[in-house]
Structures are given as C-alpha cells and as structure tokens.
Amino acid sequence: MASTTTEDEFADRDPQGLKKEKKDGARDEAERVAAASKMYTKMLFFMVPMIEQVLAWGGYFGCAYGLGQKAALDAKFAFLQTYDLGYIYLAVWIISLARTSLVLNANAMRAGARVDRPDQHVYMVMDREAKKDAPYALMANTGAVGRFNRAQRSVFNTDESMPMFLVNSLLAGSVFGPLVALLAAVVAFGRVRFGLGYTKGTSLRGPGFMCTMIGEKWIEGLVVLIALKSLGGSHIPF
C-alpha cells in the first residue's frame, strides 16, 4: 500500500541523511562543535542557574513573607543546619552539574555530526565494500512511523530526567511542600504538552519543553537555596 504522507523525509538532508548546513553559514565540524559548546555553556551554566535562583528566591520570599511561613521555614532550616544536612542538598546539585556537563558535550557533538532530532544515535552499514558516502541509518521522521518515533522520544526524554527530578522534588518538598507540589503540576503539564507537541512535529515541542524546564529548574533552584541557607546559617539573615 502506497504511503499517503505528503511530508518530505529527505528535505534539508544531505545524501548521507545528515542535516544540511546552510550555504551562507557553512562551517566545518570543529567550528560547529565550538559554536554549539559556547552556546550551551552560556545557557546551561550561566543563564539557567541565574534564572533558577531568581525563581527559587522569589518562591522563598513568597512563602516566607507572602504566605506567612517564615517561622516554619526558619525552624526547618535550623534543623538542617544543626545536623549538617545542607551538604546533602549541595551534593545532589553537584551531581546534577555533572549530568549537565555531559548534556552540553552531547549537544555540541550533535552539532558537529549534524544529527537532527529526534535521532539520538547514528548507525552505519559495517561493510568495507559499502560506498563511502552511503546513507546512515536514521530514525524515520515523517508519517505514522515518524509520529511514533517522536512520541517514543518524548517518553524517553522524560525518563532520562525523571531520577534527578524526583530527588530534587523530595529534597525541596521537605522544606517547601505546597510550592513544590504546585511546581510538580507545572512540570506534569509541561511534559504532557511537550510529548503531544513532539508527536505532531519536532518544531512543536518547544512550548511544553520550556514549561517543563521552568518547573524542573525552579525546583532545582530551591535545592540550591536550601543548601545555601542551611550551610550559611546566620550569614543569610532573611
């Protein structure tokens, strides 16, 4: 039975199936890797942590002074400080930085290899007689099969971040219970929207993913805030 899809699976791909470089900005692999590495370093290690802390401290002040929870929060921070539990929060954040470093590296290498999403790996025919520029085996990205592949990637993407998200939620929730429950709902909404959008098209995953990142990074920011408040003690008077 002939395919009924009108999507062009090979648009913007070179003969090997990789993403084409724009003619007006053609760069070699090293230049693509360097540009992507610079962009993701700025994003993941500067912009995101700054936004994280703005959200975290905004949530803290909102709970402490807006909702009148200052005394309850002070008691929790005093408990954490008494038993040096702030180091647990700091350790979890350090672990998350290690994963962030690997994500940065993978995205830089993705740019260098010109591998477009939703592909996560590239397979080749391991035959010495095969043509040097033979097409690589990549994920189908159009029609019913393409929608299935993208739907699967949305599940796997969620699974990949789930362990750290759960740990951060448990740690932050032990101090900022109602706020973290609300943020978990934001993340849940974002993940579903991300998955449904990704299923429809790679370009439609952005709004849901952004919503998810705001919720997840806000919770991660609270973990860092708790570490700072617990370890800083009286040096952080508010």
FIDO-831803 format. One line per field, with one value per residue (C-alpha): residue in three letters; y, z, x. Coordinates in steps of 0.5 Angstrom, whole numbers. Layout:
! residues N
aa: ala,...
north: Y,...
up: Z,...
east: X,...
! end
This chain:
! residues 238
aa: met,ala,ser,thr,thr,thr,glu,asp,glu,phe,ala,asp,arg,asp,pro,gln,gly,leu,lys,lys,glu,lys,lys,asp,gly,ala,arg,asp,glu,ala,glu,arg,val,ala,ala,ala,ser,lys,met,tyr,thr,lys,met,leu,phe,phe,met,val,pro,met,ile,glu,gln,val,leu,ala,trp,gly,gly,tyr,phe,gly,cys,ala,tyr,gly,leu,gly,gln,lys,ala,ala,leu,asp,ala,lys,phe,ala,phe,leu,gln,thr,tyr,asp,leu,gly,tyr,ile,tyr,leu,ala,val,trp,ile,ile,ser,leu,ala,arg,thr,ser,leu,val,leu,asn,ala,asn,ala,met,arg,ala,gly,ala,arg,val,asp,arg,pro,asp,gln,his,val,tyr,met,val,met,asp,arg,glu,ala,lys,lys,asp,ala,pro,tyr,ala,leu,met,ala,asn,thr,gly,ala,val,gly,arg,phe,asn,arg,ala,gln,arg,ser,val,phe,asn,thr,asp,glu,ser,met,pro,met,phe,leu,val,asn,ser,leu,leu,ala,gly,ser,val,phe,gly,pro,leu,val,ala,leu,leu,ala,ala,val,val,ala,phe,gly,arg,val,arg,phe,gly,leu,gly,tyr,thr,lys,gly,thr,ser,leu,arg,gly,pro,gly,phe,met,cys,thr,met,ile,gly,glu,lys,trp,ile,glu,gly,leu,val,val,leu,ile,ala,leu,lys,ser,leu,gly,gly,ser,his,ile,pro,phe
north: 0,7,12,18,22,29,30,30,26,28,35,39,33,31,25,21,23,28,35,40,46,53,55,62,60,53,51,45,40,44,50,47,44,50,55,50,49,56,57,51,53,60,57,51,54,62,63,57,58,65,64,58,63,68,64,60,66,69,63,63,70,69,63,67,73,73,67,68,62,65,62,55,56,58,52,47,51,51,43,42,47,43,36,39,36,42,38,33,39,41,34,33,40,38,31,35,39,33,31,38,38,31,34,40,35,31,37,40,33,33,40,37,31,35,30,33,31,26,22,20,15,14,7,5,-1,-4,-7,-5,-5,0,7,12,16,11,14,13,9,14,15,16,23,23,20,15,12,19,21,14,15,22,20,15,20,24,19,17,24,25,18,21,27,23,21,28,31,26,27,35,34,30,35,41,39,37,45,48,43,47,50,44,41,46,46,39,40,45,40,35,39,41,34,32,38,37,30,31,37,33,28,33,35,37,44,44,41,48,51,44,44,51,50,43,47,53,48,43,48,52,46,45,52,51,45,50,55,50,48,56,57,51,52,60,60,67,70,69,73,73
up: 0,-2,3,4,7,4,8,5,9,6,6,9,9,5,1,8,11,16,17,11,13,11,5,8,14,12,18,19,25,29,28,29,36,38,37,40,46,47,46,51,56,57,57,62,67,67,64,67,74,75,73,77,83,82,81,88,92,89,92,98,100,97,102,108,108,103,106,113,113,116,123,120,115,120,124,118,116,124,124,117,120,127,123,117,112,108,105,102,98,96,94,89,86,84,81,77,75,72,68,65,63,59,56,54,51,47,44,42,39,36,32,30,27,24,27,28,33,34,33,39,35,28,25,19,15,17,10,7,0,2,-1,3,3,3,8,15,19,22,25,20,22,17,17,22,24,25,30,33,34,36,41,44,45,49,54,54,55,61,63,63,67,72,77,78,78,83,88,87,89,95,98,96,98,105,106,101,101,98,93,90,89,85,81,80,77,72,70,69,65,61,60,57,53,50,49,45,41,40,37,32,30,32,32,36,42,45,49,53,54,56,61,64,64,68,73,74,74,80,84,83,85,91,93,92,96,102,101,102,107,111,111,111,117,121,115,111,115,111
east: 0,3,4,-1,4,6,12,19,23,29,28,34,39,45,46,48,42,45,43,45,49,46,50,51,54,58,63,67,66,71,67,60,62,66,60,55,59,60,52,50,56,53,46,47,52,50,43,40,43,41,34,34,36,31,25,28,29,22,19,22,20,13,13,16,13,7,4,7,11,18,17,16,22,27,25,27,33,35,34,38,44,44,45,49,44,45,51,46,43,49,52,45,46,54,51,46,52,56,50,49,56,55,49,53,58,53,49,56,58,51,52,59,56,50,45,38,33,29,35,40,45,47,48,52,53,59,61,68,65,60,60,64,58,53,47,47,41,37,30,24,21,15,8,5,12,15,10,11,19,18,12,17,23,18,17,25,27,22,25,32,31,26,31,34,27,25,31,30,23,24,29,26,19,21,22,17,12,6,10,14,7,5,11,11,4,7,12,7,3,9,11,5,5,12,10,4,7,13,9,6,13,20,19,12,16,19,13,12,19,20,14,18,25,22,19,24,30,26,25,33,34,30,35,41,37,36,44,46,41,43,50,50,46,46,50,44,39,33
! end
